[in-house]
Amino acid sequence: MKEYLLLLPIIFIVHDMEEIVGFGWFFRKNPWLFDRYPKVMNTYRDLYDMAWTIGVYEEFIPFFGISLLAYYFPGNILFALWYGFFLDLAAHFVVHIAFTIKIKKYIPSVITSIIFLPISVLILYKCALILTFDLITVIFIAAGILLMIANFEFLRWLMPFISKKMKLEGLNKFHVDGE
């Protein structure tokens, strides 16, 4: 499995570079999304580009961290957590593709999602052949998925918090206005 471990942060960062570069522009060009999909989009309303970038960086830390830990301290528990993180990333690609189909419009991140989803499925398949799937492994895979979901929910709080701080300090350059 060691040969696949560092692919997780690499795939994540390439994918999220497409998001960082494109989402500010995308939200400014498509303000109707905020009204049509408020439950999904409200996190991104009035978001500053810097807050988005900090959110992506924060999300990178666990992907990179678990990959390094599993690489230098190989063991089924760390491999299982890594596998759960990777499953979460693959599901993230599916969400991007599904949302693109739903709105019938290109969204930043869909190109790398289309490219990386089959690659991720192949990596996950090859690693599934290597992992020992006992109860402990399944628990830690589930824990990895739940940790990344919790991290995403933390980001849904963090990015608007940073944007509000920036607004209070008068730092409104590169503002992503959802209205």
Backbone hydrogen bonds in HBPLUS format (Angstrom, degrees):
<---DONOR---> <-ACCEPTOR-->    atom                        ^
c    i                          cat <-CA-CA->   ^        H-A-AA   ^      H-
h    n   atom  resd res      DA  || num        DHA   H-A  angle D-A-AA Bond
n    s   type  num  typ     dist DA aas  dist angle  dist       angle   num
A0004-TYR N   A0001-MET O   2.85 MM   3  5.58 159.6  1.89 126.7 133.0     1
A0007-LEU N   A0004-TYR O   3.02 MM   3  5.48 153.0  2.09 114.9 123.5     2
A0011-ILE N   A0007-LEU O   2.83 MM   4  5.86 171.1  1.83 154.3 156.9     3
A0012-PHE N   A0008-LEU O   2.99 MM   4  6.11 165.2  2.01 152.3 157.1     4
A0013-ILE N   A0009-PRO O   2.96 MM   4  6.01 166.4  1.98 143.9 147.3     5
A0014-VAL N   A0010-ILE O   3.07 MM   4  6.24 164.5  2.10 153.8 157.9     6
A0015-HIS N   A0011-ILE O   3.02 MM   4  6.12 165.7  2.04 150.9 155.4     7
A0016-ASP N   A0012-PHE O   2.83 MM   4  6.03 165.2  1.85 155.8 160.3     8
A0017-MET N   A0013-ILE O   2.92 MM   4  5.98 132.9  2.14 139.1 149.9     9
A0018-GLU N   A0015-HIS O   3.11 MM   3  5.51 128.1  2.39 104.6 116.5    10
A0019-GLU N   A0015-HIS O   3.39 MM   4  6.86 148.2  2.50 138.1 146.8    11
A0020-ILE N   A0016-ASP O   2.83 MM   4  6.08 166.7  1.85 151.5 154.1    12
A0021-VAL N   A0017-MET O   3.00 MM   4  6.06 168.9  2.01 149.6 152.6    13
A0022-GLY N   A0018-GLU O   3.06 MM   4  6.00 150.6  2.15 139.2 147.2    14
A0023-PHE N   A0019-GLU O   2.88 MM   4  5.46 167.9  1.89 156.1 156.1    15
A0026-PHE N   A0022-GLY O   2.91 MM   4  5.98 162.3  1.94 155.2 161.2    16
A0027-PHE N   A0023-PHE O   2.84 MM   4  5.95 168.7  1.85 157.9 158.5    17
A0028-ARG N   A0024-GLY O   3.14 MM   4  6.32 158.2  2.19 146.3 152.5    18
A0029-LYS N   A0025-TRP O   2.98 MM   4  6.18 148.0  2.08 149.8 158.6    19
A0030-ASN N   A0026-PHE O   3.01 MM   4  6.08 126.4  2.30 142.0 155.8    20
A0033-LEU N   A0030-ASN O   3.19 MM   3  6.01 164.5  2.22 122.7 126.1    21
A0034-PHE N   A0031-PRO O   3.14 MM   3  5.82 146.3  2.26 117.5 124.1    22
A0035-ASP N   A0032-TRP O   3.16 MM   3  5.44 130.8  2.42 102.5 114.4    23
A0036-ARG N   A0032-TRP O   3.00 MM   4  6.24 163.9  2.02 156.9 162.0    24
A0037-TYR N   A0033-LEU O   2.87 MM   4  5.65 159.4  1.91 146.4 151.1    25
A0041-MET N   A0037-TYR O   2.86 MM   4  5.84 167.2  1.87 162.6 166.7    26
A0042-ASN N   A0038-PRO O   2.93 MM   4  5.26 151.5  2.01 140.9 141.7    27
A0044-TYR N   A0041-MET O   2.81 MM   3  5.46 143.0  1.94 121.6 131.8    28
A0045-ARG N   A0042-ASN O   3.26 MM   3  5.07 156.8  2.32  98.0 104.9    29
A0176-VAL N   A0047-LEU O   2.77 MM 129  5.14 141.2  1.92 138.8 151.3    30
A0051-ALA N   A0048-TYR O   3.02 MM   3  5.26 119.2  2.41 102.6 117.2    31
A0052-TRP N   A0048-TYR O   3.09 MM   4  6.48 155.5  2.16 153.1 160.3    32
A0049-ASP N   A0174-PHE O   3.25 MM 125  5.80 159.8  2.29 142.5 148.6    33
A0053-THR N   A0049-ASP O   2.92 MM   4  6.20 161.0  1.95 153.2 158.1    34
A0054-ILE N   A0050-MET O   2.90 MM   4  6.12 159.3  1.95 150.7 156.0    35
A0055-GLY N   A0051-ALA O   2.94 MM   4  6.13 153.5  2.01 143.5 151.1    36
A0056-VAL N   A0052-TRP O   2.95 MM   4  6.31 153.1  2.02 150.6 157.6    37
A0057-TYR N   A0053-THR O   2.96 MM   4  6.22 160.4  2.00 148.7 154.3    38
A0058-GLU N   A0054-ILE O   2.84 MM   4  6.07 160.4  1.88 151.8 157.1    39
A0059-GLU N   A0055-GLY O   2.97 MM   4  6.18 152.5  2.05 143.8 151.2    40
A0060-PHE N   A0056-VAL O   2.97 MM   4  6.21 138.1  2.15 142.8 154.3    41
A0060-PHE N   A0057-TYR O   3.10 MM   3  5.03 125.9  2.40  93.6 107.9    42
A0061-ILE N   A0057-TYR O   3.30 MM   4  6.64 142.9  2.45 147.1 155.1    43
A0064-PHE N   A0060-PHE O   2.87 MM   4  6.04 170.1  1.88 168.4 171.1    44
A0065-GLY N   A0061-ILE O   2.72 MM   4  5.73 160.2  1.76 151.7 158.8    45
A0066-ILE N   A0062-PRO O   2.92 MM   4  5.88 174.8  1.93 147.3 148.9    46
A0067-SER N   A0063-PHE O   3.24 MM   4  6.23 151.7  2.32 135.2 143.3    47
A0068-LEU N   A0064-PHE O   2.93 MM   4  6.17 159.7  1.97 153.4 158.2    48
A0069-LEU N   A0065-GLY O   2.93 MM   4  6.14 169.2  1.94 155.7 159.0    49
A0070-ALA N   A0066-ILE O   2.93 MM   4  5.97 166.5  1.95 145.8 149.9    50
A0071-TYR N   A0067-SER O   2.94 MM   4  6.00 142.9  2.08 138.0 148.7    51
A0072-TYR N   A0068-LEU O   2.90 MM   4  6.09 166.5  1.92 159.0 160.7    52
A0073-PHE N   A0069-LEU O   2.75 MM   4  5.58 145.2  1.87 148.3 157.9    53
A0079-PHE N   A0075-GLY O   2.92 MM   4  6.08 162.4  1.96 159.9 165.7    54
A0080-ALA N   A0076-ASN O   2.81 MM   4  5.88 149.4  1.91 140.4 148.7    55
A0081-LEU N   A0077-ILE O   2.99 MM   4  6.31 158.6  2.03 150.5 155.5    56
A0082-TRP N   A0078-LEU O   2.93 MM   4  6.08 166.1  1.95 149.2 153.4    57
A0083-TYR N   A0079-PHE O   2.81 MM   4  6.02 152.8  1.88 145.1 153.2    58
A0084-GLY N   A0080-ALA O   2.92 MM   4  6.21 155.0  1.99 148.4 154.6    59
A0085-PHE N   A0081-LEU O   2.92 MM   4  6.27 154.2  1.99 151.4 158.7    60
A0086-PHE N   A0082-TRP O   2.88 MM   4  6.16 157.6  1.93 150.7 157.1    61
A0087-LEU N   A0083-TYR O   2.82 MM   4  6.10 155.3  1.89 149.7 156.7    62
A0088-ASP N   A0084-GLY O   3.03 MM   4  6.22 153.6  2.11 142.6 149.5    63
A0089-LEU N   A0085-PHE O   3.01 MM   4  6.38 151.9  2.09 146.3 153.9    64
A0090-ALA N   A0086-PHE O   2.92 MM   4  6.22 161.6  1.95 153.7 158.3    65
A0091-ALA N   A0087-LEU O   2.93 MM   4  6.19 154.8  2.00 147.8 154.8    66
A0092-HIS N   A0088-ASP O   2.94 MM   4  6.19 145.3  2.07 142.4 152.5    67
A0092-HIS N   A0089-LEU O   3.06 MM   3  4.87 116.7  2.48  90.6 106.6    68
A0093-PHE N   A0089-LEU O   3.07 MM   4  6.49 144.7  2.20 146.5 155.2    69
A0094-VAL N   A0090-ALA O   3.18 MM   4  6.57 153.1  2.26 144.4 151.1    70
A0095-VAL N   A0091-ALA O   2.99 MM   4  6.34 153.5  2.06 150.1 157.0    71
A0096-HIS N   A0092-HIS O   3.10 MM   4  6.43 159.7  2.15 148.8 153.2    72
A0097-ILE N   A0093-PHE O   3.02 MM   4  6.30 164.8  2.04 153.9 157.8    73
A0098-ALA N   A0094-VAL O   2.84 MM   4  6.01 164.1  1.87 152.9 157.8    74
A0099-PHE N   A0095-VAL O   2.86 MM   4  6.02 160.2  1.90 152.2 157.4    75
A0100-THR N   A0096-HIS O   3.00 MM   4  6.16 154.2  2.07 146.0 153.1    76
A0101-ILE N   A0097-ILE O   3.03 MM   4  6.31 157.5  2.08 149.1 154.9    77
A0102-LYS N   A0098-ALA O   2.86 MM   4  6.09 156.8  1.91 147.7 154.9    78
A0103-ILE N   A0099-PHE O   2.95 MM   4  6.18 163.7  1.98 152.8 155.1    79
A0104-LYS N   A0100-THR O   2.87 MM   4  5.69 120.7  2.23 135.5 150.7    80
A0110-VAL N   A0107-ILE O   3.09 MM   3  5.90 161.2  2.13 149.0 149.2    81
A0113-SER N   A0109-SER O   3.04 MM   4  6.04 141.1  2.19 134.3 146.0    82
A0114-ILE N   A0110-VAL O   2.88 MM   4  6.03 158.0  1.93 147.7 151.5    83
A0115-ILE N   A0111-ILE O   3.04 MM   4  6.31 155.0  2.10 146.0 153.4    84
A0116-PHE N   A0112-THR O   2.75 MM   4  5.73 166.0  1.77 147.0 151.6    85
A0117-LEU N   A0113-SER O   2.89 MM   4  5.65 144.2  2.02 143.4 149.8    86
A0120-SER N   A0116-PHE O   2.74 MM   4  5.80 158.4  1.79 151.6 157.6    87
A0121-VAL N   A0117-LEU O   2.91 MM   4  6.14 161.0  1.95 155.3 160.2    88
A0122-LEU N   A0118-PRO O   3.01 MM   4  6.18 157.1  2.06 143.3 149.3    89
A0123-ILE N   A0119-ILE O   2.94 MM   4  6.23 160.1  1.98 150.1 155.4    90
A0124-LEU N   A0120-SER O   2.80 MM   4  6.00 168.3  1.82 156.1 159.5    91
A0125-TYR N   A0121-VAL O   2.84 MM   4  5.99 153.9  1.91 145.8 153.3    92
A0126-LYS N   A0122-LEU O   2.91 MM   4  6.16 167.5  1.93 153.8 156.5    93
A0127-CYS N   A0123-ILE O   2.90 MM   4  6.10 157.1  1.95 152.0 158.8    94
A0128-ALA N   A0124-LEU O   2.85 MM   4  5.97 143.0  1.99 140.5 151.0    95
A0129-LEU N   A0125-TYR O   3.17 MM   4  6.53 138.1  2.35 143.8 154.0    96
A0130-ILE N   A0127-CYS O   2.99 MM   3  5.04 138.4  2.17  98.1 110.3    97
A0131-LEU N   A0127-CYS O   2.86 MM   4  6.12 159.9  1.90 160.2 165.1    98
A0134-ASP N   A0132-THR O   3.16 MM   2  5.99 128.2  2.44 104.7  90.6    99
A0138-VAL N   A0134-ASP O   3.07 MM   4  6.35 165.6  2.09 159.1 162.7   100
A0139-ILE N   A0135-LEU O   2.93 MM   4  6.16 156.7  1.99 150.0 156.8   101
A0140-PHE N   A0136-ILE O   2.97 MM   4  6.25 157.6  2.03 150.6 156.1   102
A0141-ILE N   A0137-THR O   2.84 MM   4  6.11 147.5  1.95 150.4 160.3   103
A0142-ALA N   A0138-VAL O   2.95 MM   4  6.14 166.2  1.97 149.2 152.9   104
A0143-ALA N   A0139-ILE O   2.82 MM   4  6.07 147.6  1.93 140.4 150.8   105
A0144-GLY N   A0140-PHE O   2.89 MM   4  6.04 150.9  1.98 139.0 145.8   106
A0145-ILE N   A0141-ILE O   3.04 MM   4  6.41 157.2  2.09 150.9 156.5   107
A0146-LEU N   A0142-ALA O   2.88 MM   4  6.13 166.0  1.90 153.2 157.2   108
A0147-LEU N   A0143-ALA O   2.78 MM   4  5.94 152.6  1.86 148.6 156.2   109
A0148-MET N   A0144-GLY O   3.15 MM   4  6.35 155.7  2.21 144.2 149.7   110
A0149-ILE N   A0145-ILE O   2.99 MM   4  6.29 150.3  2.08 148.0 156.9   111
A0150-ALA N   A0146-LEU O   2.88 MM   4  6.06 160.9  1.92 148.2 153.5   112
A0151-ASN N   A0147-LEU O   2.85 MM   4  6.05 149.6  1.95 140.7 149.9   113
A0152-PHE N   A0148-MET O   2.93 MM   4  6.11 152.5  2.01 141.2 148.0   114
A0153-GLU N   A0149-ILE O   2.99 MM   4  6.31 156.7  2.04 148.6 154.8   115
A0154-PHE N   A0150-ALA O   2.92 MM   4  6.19 149.8  2.01 145.4 154.0   116
A0155-LEU N   A0151-ASN O   2.94 MM   4  6.28 150.6  2.03 145.5 153.5   117
A0156-ARG N   A0152-PHE O   2.96 MM   4  6.33 143.7  2.09 145.1 155.4   118
A0157-TRP N   A0154-PHE O   3.05 MM   3  5.24 141.8  2.20 100.8 112.1   119
A0158-LEU N   A0154-PHE O   2.77 MM   4  6.05 162.6  1.80 151.3 157.3   120
A0159-MET N   A0155-LEU O   3.00 MM   4  5.81 171.1  2.01 148.8 150.1   121
A0161-PHE N   A0157-TRP O   3.15 MM   4  6.22 152.6  2.23 146.9 155.3   122
A0162-ILE N   A0158-LEU O   2.87 MM   4  6.14 160.5  1.91 160.8 165.0   123
A0163-SER N   A0159-MET O   3.00 MM   4  6.20 159.3  2.05 148.5 154.6   124
A0164-LYS N   A0160-PRO O   2.87 MM   4  6.10 155.4  1.93 148.8 154.7   125
A0165-LYS N   A0161-PHE O   3.04 MM   4  6.32 157.7  2.09 147.8 153.8   126
A0166-MET N   A0162-ILE O   2.90 MM   4  6.16 158.4  1.95 151.0 157.1   127
A0167-LYS N   A0163-SER O   2.88 MM   4  6.10 154.3  1.95 148.0 155.2   128
A0168-LEU N   A0164-LYS O   2.92 MM   4  6.15 158.9  1.96 149.4 154.7   129
A0169-GLU N   A0165-LYS O   3.04 MM   4  6.27 141.5  2.19 141.7 152.1   130
A0171-LEU N   A0166-MET O   2.80 MM   5  5.04 158.5  1.85 158.8 152.3   131
A0170-GLY N   A0167-LYS O   2.97 MM   3  4.96 157.2  2.02 102.9 109.4   132
